[in-house]
Structures are given as structure tokens and as C-alpha cells.
Amino acid sequence: MIRGYVYRVKPNEEQKELINKTFGCVRKMSNTLLFERETIYDMFGKYPELFKSHKYMTPSRIKDDYLYMYEVDSQALTTAWLNLKNAYNNFAKGHNNLPRYKSRHNPIQTYTTHTTNNNIRIEGKCIKLPKLGLVKLKQHRALPNNSKIKAATIKREAGKYYVVLRIEYQEEKKQTSNIQRAIGLDYSLKNLYVDHLGETAEYPMYYKKSLDKLRRAQRVLSRREKGSTRYQKQKLVLGRLNQKIKNQRKDFLHKTSRYLVNNYEVICIEDLDLEEMKKTKHFRKLITDTAFGTFARYLEYKTKDEGKTLVKIPKYYPSTKTCSICGKLNEIELTQRTYKCSCGNIMDRDHNAAINIAVIGLEKYYKNEYGTDSLAWSTCAH
């Protein structure tokens, strides 16, 4: 298995300077190759034979033109060159958009280096990185046993430095044969989700609570002269506020998804088109704040690790309109928060939808696993 582990690193001033130099050299390597490819296309794009016969500059050739690149890690430069080459080839094939030039003003700066002869390794409370030597590491969790570090990405965000380790290890997949508990989750704009028992996640809405601080910080930034020292300091303050919100959100989603995976063998959710939902201006901020897509991704890999099952209901299934008692379809307005049916069923609309998601999810699960009569299983689950 291949996984990524993120750790905080605390380089000294000399190491910070070298890391920042590497960021600059990686940008230069990528932008130089992109400029060359665009220029050659403009010159020979109408002549396919000449265009295909052109040999682009290699990393060593570019380094000869910019001798200061020899001060930084060569693996990082080669990786940047390969990434741009692959991105431009995908653009030429029509798979992706044209790659963009990298800027030193981007809030997140990164470079990636690969392991060669065990040159990336953890030693006590430090990590050994090419050219940097031993860097202080805040290792909040240990790597899996017998894992190998394949690559490391050094990242600077909001004035803080991180290392993302790409590791490879063997893991025995767990299998859960006895299904004791299952849960259905319906997406909620205010609470992240409502389950089939009517319980909510009680999401704290971190972004909404921090809006006043963000407005004040943004207002101060707008009054600073762009590019000045005070502008850069205030930009760092704003970046740290956004990073804190992001970390709070990720922490809550990780803990909530871990609780669900530890307590349920089958988890049923809707496969929502969140990008389409964001086009409604009244929901855009709430959808971004709750980050249900990230939550679903966490559930997906955690259930896979634990040998449990995540069932995704098709996004066009009318879970909100269907009565969880009699199965009748009833039209319901978006502003109507209570579901009412002619059979006498009156309940919260999200609670009603969560019950339907749980039933359909169990039907789908037992069909895939055992091929038994899904109607009988759904009746038992109901």
C-alpha cells in the first residue's frame, strides 16, 4: 500500500534559506521548460514533423544556464521537469488544460524529492533530507512497521513548514463477515449529516464562526501597499487564519469518520454532485464549510482499511421525496423542513431521507455480497 504521512518540521534559519532557494529553483525549472514548449509550438505547430523532431532542454542543460541551481537538490529539479513534461503532454493529447506558470506569490510552495540510497530517513526526533541534513521533526504518529519512504514533499504554508512522506508498506486487509450495525447518513448543510436515528454530527461551522476575524484581516490587508513589508506580514496573518480553519475542519472530519468506522460495519451515504450544488449562491459557503466530499473520502479509505463497507447511493435517488413508511413519492419544497405523507408519517425531512438511504444501502450491500432477496433484507432493516 502507498500512503502519505504529513509532519510538521522546524528547520533552522540556514535550512529555511536553502528550502526557499529550492522553491525558487523548482519554479524556474518548470517555467523555463513551459516557456520553451510554448515557443516551439508557436514556431513549428503547423509543421508536425519539425515539431516532433525537436529535442527539449534537459534538466542538466537548464542547470548549466542557471548555475545557482547546483546549490539545491537535483532530484527536486528533475521531478519538477518531469511533472511539467507530463502535464504538457496531457494538454497536447487533450486530457488537461494548459499548464500555468508558477509564481513566487502563491500561498503554498512545494518541491518533491525521491529517496536514493536511503537519503531520506527518520533519525530520532529529526528527519534526514537531501542537502538539508537533519531537520527537527514533530512526529505525532509513528510510521507503519516495515514501511519504506519512497519520496518526500517539503511544503511551506502560512509561514510554517511541513514534510509529506510517501511511504510503501505491506498491510493485511481486514475482513468483517458479521454485520452487526449499519447506519444511513443524509447530508445536512448545518450539521454535516443526519443519521437514520435522527442524530446529527453537530458540526461547529468553523468558517462561519471565523467570518468576522477574516473580514477584519482582509480589510487591513486591502489598506496595505501591495508588495510592502507590512503587506506581507498581514498576508501571513490572513493565511494563518485560513490554515487554522482548515485544520479545525480536518480534525473534526477525521474524528467523526473514525467514530463511524469503529462503530458500524456498513455505512450508507449519498453520492452527491457537490460542485453542481455549489452553483446555488445561497449554499456555496455552507457546502464549502462542511466539506462533505472530504468527509466521504475519509470514510472511503478508512472503511477499506478496516475491512468494512461504504455504500454510495446514486445521486438521483429521491431519498427526500420518498416516504420512509409507505414508500410513496411526495413533492416537497426546499424550504419545507418537515416531511408529511398521507399515510400519517410526519418527521424531519433529513431524518426521513436518512432512513431511506439506510434501507437502499442495505439492499445494495446484500445484493452485492450475497445475492439474496433485497426486499426481505430491506424489510428487516426498515
N, C-alpha and C positions, 0 to 999 in steps of 0.2 A: 504494500500500500504506500501511496505517496501523500504526505500531508504537509501543511505549513504551520510552523510554530512562531509566534511573534513575541519578542522580548524587548524590553527597554535596555538601551545601552547608554553609558555615560562616559563618552570619550573626553580626554583632556584637551587643552587648547591646541596643542600641536596636532593631535589626531583630528580635531574638528576642522582645522585648516586644510589638512590633506583630504578629508572627506568632501569638503566644499570644492576643492580643486577637482576632485574626481567627478563630481556632479557637472562642473563646467566642461570638462574634457569629454564626458559622455554626450552632453548636449552638442558640443562641437562636432564630434564624430558623426552623430546621427544627422545633424543639419547639413553637414558637408556632403554626405552621401545623397541626401534627399535633393539638394540643390543640383548635384551633378546629374542625377537621374532625370529631373525635370528639364534641365538644359539639353541633354542628349535627346530626350523625347521631342522637344520643340524643334531641334535641328534635323533629326532623322526619322521622326514619327511617320512621315509619308513614304519612307523607304524601308520596308520591313527587313530586307537583307542587311542593310547597313546598321539598322537599329539593333538587330540580334547579334551582329558580329562585334559590337562594341564591348570592350572589357572595362569594367568599372574599377575604380581605385580600391585597393585592398587596405585593410587597417594599417599595415606596415607602411604603405605608401603615404597615407594620410598623416601618420605619425612623423614621417620624415619631413613633411611640410610644416608641421607644428611640433617642434622639438620638445616643448614643455609637456607633451602628453606622455613622455617617457618617465615622468615623475610618478605617475599613478599606476594602478593595477591594469595590466594588459588584458586580463580576462574580462574586466568590465567594459573596456573599449571594444573588444571583439564581440561581446554579447550585444552591445548597442548596435554595432554594424550589422550583425545577423538579424536582429529584430527589425531594423529598418528595411533591410533587403527583403525579408519575408512579407512585411506589411505592404511594400510597394508591389511585389509580385502578386499578392492577393488583390490589390487595387487593379493591376493590369488585367487580371482574369475576370474582373467584375464582381468579386466577392465582397470587397470592402470599399470604403471611401478613401480618398487620397490622404495619405499620412500628413500630419501637420508638423510645422516646425516647433521645436521645443523652446521654451522661454525660461530665463532665469527668474522670472517673476511668478512662476507657477507656485501655488502654496505648498505643494508636495513635490519634493525632489527625491529621486531614487537612482540607484545603479545596482546591477546584479553581477555577481562573480561566482564562478563554479569551483568546486573542490578538485584540487590536483595534488596528489601525494599527501593527503591528509593536512593540507594547509589551512583548512577551516575546522576548528575543533574547540570544544569547551574544556577549559582547564580551571578547575576550582570555581572561583567567583568571576572568572574572566572568559572571554572568547577570543580565540586567535583568528585574526583576519588578515588577508594578504595586504602587505605594505603598511598596515596599521599596527601590527603586533598585537599585544594583549590589550583588550578593551574591557572595562568594567561592565559586567552583565547583571541585570536584575532577573534572575531565573526563578520565576514564580511557580513553575511546574517543571518536572523532570521530563526528559525525552523518553520515548518508549525503549524498552530493552532491545539490545542488538540493532539499534537504528543507525543508519548511515546518513550523514549530512551530504546532500548532493549539490546544493547551491545556497547562497546567502544573498538577500537583497537588503541593502542598507537604505534606510528611509529617514528623511527629515520632514517633520510636520509640526507646525506651530512652535518652532524653536526646540523641539525635542527629537532625539534620535532613537531609531528602532532598528532591529535586525530581524528579518523574516527568514527563517531556516526552512528550506525544502528538504524533508527527510524521507527516507525509504526504509520500510521495516516490514517484517512478516507478522501477520496477525491472524489468529484463528477466528473465523466468523462464528458468532453465537447463533443458535437456532432455538426459537421458542415454539414448542409444539402445543402447549396448553394455553388456550386463550381464556383468561380469567376476567379481564376487564378491557372494555373498549370505550372510546369517547368520540363524540362528534363535535366539531368546532365550527361555528359560524362567525365570519369576520364582522367585527364591530368597529366603527370609526372612533368611538370614545373609549372602549375597553379592550381593544385588540381582538378579543373573541368572547363569545358566549357559548358555553357547552350545553349538551343535551339535558343537563340537570338544572339549567338556569343560572349556573355560576359564571362569573366573569373573571378576567385576568386582572382587572383594576389597574390598567396601565396608567402610569403617573403623568403622561403627556409632558415630557421634558422640554420639548421645543416651545410649546405654548407657555409654559411657566417661565421660560427664559427670554420671552419676546421683548420685555421691557429693557433688560440688560443689553440685548442685541441691538435694539433701536438706539439706545444711548451711545453704545460703542460705534455703531455705524454713523451716527450723526457727528460724533467727534472726528472720525476718520474723514468724512466729507469736507470738514473745515481745514484739514491739514493740507499743506502744499505737497502735491504728488511728487514722490521721489525723495523728499526731505527725510532727515533723521527721525523727526517726530512722527512723520507719516509711517515710516517703517515700524516704529515702536507701537503705534496704535494698531497697525495692521496685525502685528503679533498678538496684541491683546484680543482683537476680534477673532483671530484664528484659534486662540486657546479656548475662548468661549464656545466656539463651534465644536472643537475637539472634545470638550467636556460633555456637551450634549450627546455627541456621537458615542462616547464611551459609556455614558449612563444608559443609553438606549441598548447598546450591545450587551451590557452586563445584565439588564433586565431580561432581554430576549434569551440569552444563554441560560439563565437560571430557570426561567419559565419552561423552556423547551426541555431542559434536563429533568425537571419535576415530572412533566408529562410522560417522557420516555421511561422514566424509572417506575411509574405507577400504572402504565397502561400498555397492553400488548398490541392493540390496534388503535390507531389514531386516524380519524377521518376528517378531511378538510376540503374546501372548495378550491379548484384550480382557477383562480381569478385572473382576469386581464387588468392588472393594476394600472398599466400605462394608459389604457383606454379610460379607466375611471378617473385618472388624474386630469383628463381634459375638462372635467367639470370643475370650474374655478372654486366652487364652494367646498369641494372635498380635497383639493390638491394638497393643502398644508397638513390636513389630518391624515391623509394616506401616507405622506412622506414621514410624518412624525411617528406613526405606529409601526411602519416598516414591516408590514405583514409578509412581504416577499422574502425578506431576510429571515423572518421567523420560520417560514415554511422551509427554507433552505437548511436552517439549523435542525429542524425536525427530521428532514430527509436523511441527512448523513448520520445523525445520532441514532435513529431507529435502525438504520442499516448496520451500524457498529454493534448494536445490542441484539441483533437478530430479531427485531420486531418489525412491524409493518405500518407504513404510512399509505393510506388510501386517499387518492385525489378524485373528487367528484367532478365530472365535466362542468365547465363554467356556465353552460347554457341550461343546466338542470334547474327547473323552477322551484328551488327549495323554499323560497319565501312565500310563493303563491299557493303551495300545496298544503292542505290541512294535514296535520300530523295524526289526527284521529281517524278521519274517514277517507282521506286521500283525494278530496275534491279540490279542484283548482278555483281560486277566488282572486279577482283583481284587487290589488292593494296599492294605494298611493305611497310615494316615497316619504311623505310627511306623516303618514299613519303608522304609529309605533305599536299599536295593539292589533293583533290578528283576530278576526271574528269570522266564524263559519256558521252556516245554517244548522249544523249538527249540534251546536251548543259549545263548541270549542272557542274559548276566549283566553288568549295568553299573549305575552310579549312576542313580537314578530321574529326577533332574533332567536329566542328560545324555541319557537316553532320550527324555524329553519334548521337549527342545530339538531333537533330530533330527526328531521328528515334526512339530514346529512349522515347521521349515525346509522340510520336504517339502510339507506342506499349503500353506504360504505361497507357495512357488514354483508350485504347481498353480494357486492362486487368481490369482497375478500373471499367468501366461501365458494363462490363460483370459480375463482382462480385457483384456490387451494385444493378444494375437494370435489368440485363439480356437482355438488348436491343441489337439491331444490332450494333456490334462493328465497322463494316465497315463504317456505317454512322457517328458514332462518330469520328472515325479516320479521315474521310474526313473533318469534321468540324474543328477538331484540327489542321489538316495539313494546 
